Amino acid sequence: MSKNPVVNAFSASAYIFLVVSIMNFVTQPLRDKPDTFFAPITVLFVLTLSVAVMAFLFFYQPLMLFIEGKQKDAVNLFVKTIAIFAVITIGVLVLLFSGLF
């Protein structure tokens, strides 16, 4: 992805918002219908895709740096990305529990 931890963290956040928005839009007509056999299958497909996307966003550049022998830079990038993502997550939780959204 990027060697900028802010870009990586916000890309992960944008991906989450995109997936939730699409799932909310797509399932709107299905709200009054009971779940079928395919509901848990779909959830597992989305979960697997999300794990792969998040792995790419969080681990690809640090892994490349690690392979290049820049272990300190790799750990630094990974920790900064996680820290920024944690701040974004806390911000979303504050908005959720404050009742603004």
Buried (B, 14 or more C-beta within 10 A) or exposed (E): BBEBBEBBBBBBBEBBEEBEEEEEEEEEEEEEEEEEEEEEEBEEEEEEEBEEBBEBBBBEBBBBBBEEEBEEBBEBBBEBBBEBBEEBBEEBEEEEEEEEE
